[in-house]
Amino acid sequence: METKTTSLWETNQKMYILYCTIAGFISVWAISGLLVLVDYISGTPSGTFFAVIGLSLGINDPATAQFVGLGLHLLTGTVAGNIYGQVSLFWRKFAPNRYQHGIKTGLMVGLALWIILFVPLASFGIQPKLDSFLTSAPNQYIFAISSHFQGLYPVIILGSLAFHLLYGSLLGFLAGRMTELGTFVGGKKPIL
C-alpha cells in the first residue's frame, strides 16, 4: 500500500495545487447553489446571502451587492482550495492522495475556514453592519434584509459550520479523486 501512495505522491505532487484549486472552484459553486436554495426555502429573495456580503462592504445597490458578494464568495472558495494544494506540497500527510484521505483533510480545511475567516467576519463585520441598518438603512431593501436577519446570528453561525464542513468534504473528495485518477497527467487506472 505504501508503494502506491509513494508512487502517487511522486507522480502527482506537482499537480496538487491545480487539483485543489479546481476542486475549490467546483465546491464553492456547489455551496453557492445551496445558499440560493436556502434563500428560496427561507422566503428571502434569491441571492440574499450574497447581497449581505456586498451590503456589509458599503454597496447599497441590491443587484451590485449580490454580484460583488457572489464574486467574493467564489474567489474565497477557489483561493482556499489553492492554499490547500500549496500546503499539500509541503506537508505530505495533508495531501489528498486518495479521496478518503482528501475528505478528512478537506474537513479540516472547511473547519479552518469557518474559524479563521467566517466567524470573525460575521461577528465583527457583517452582523454589526446589519444591526446598524436597522436604525439607518439607505433604502427599504436593505432595511428588509437587516430586519430578516435580526436575532438569527446563532443560527447563521451554526448553519455556516455545516456549510463549511460540506465545502471541505467536497473539496477533499474532488482533489483526492483527481489525484487517484492522475487527471491532467496522462491518466492512470482508477484506484478503487
Steps between C-alpha positions, in 0.01 A plus 500: 500500500783736579640444152177624339493805725866575430444458128199731509697752703793502260281517191240751612657724760548776243132476411360549853468875455305458177283219636419684820433830321259334256339307786463825698336672203254215444426468872433869552259500205316206656475679835390822327217307337396361838502852646260615229282202589509609866381844388211337318404280797525787749288726284766764446573630151742286299859612556437653843804330652725652235327837528579505873871464418485790255285714732745453785768646271291814451343420162142626523372383162339155551601352161858624522526380860388151392754479218784628718401258778483206260833594344671525837348171613623322185843659530533400866404137435735473204792660687435273800531201268823640361645545848397143582703386199800710599498361854474150351827552316689566820311283746474156347262360764250774412504427125177364349666193345177295526145620515446350848800687637399809302163507674671494842745777418232692313285501814796660679518764227127572534527527878804729470315726255208521737717581804753730334287678242124466540449536875715816534351661186145417604555605862697820452405612150174374356276472808589846640436651156161326477414623850589857401264476201207451738527863603642660186450290187567683172195339337204273571665190350794525739268562795294191409811282481641626828161452668477144368837405653430666835552243776619224265871534573532167693308314228720654230822413683400137556352463153814641345705237684301231321548674164876541558536133593303402190725724289811343655386142450407567138831682446699210644301236316544669161870575551566147624311342214684711241826388661396134488405524135812693406287765334699727263812279520422238241252318720533177692274215574265603783591368842179354634 
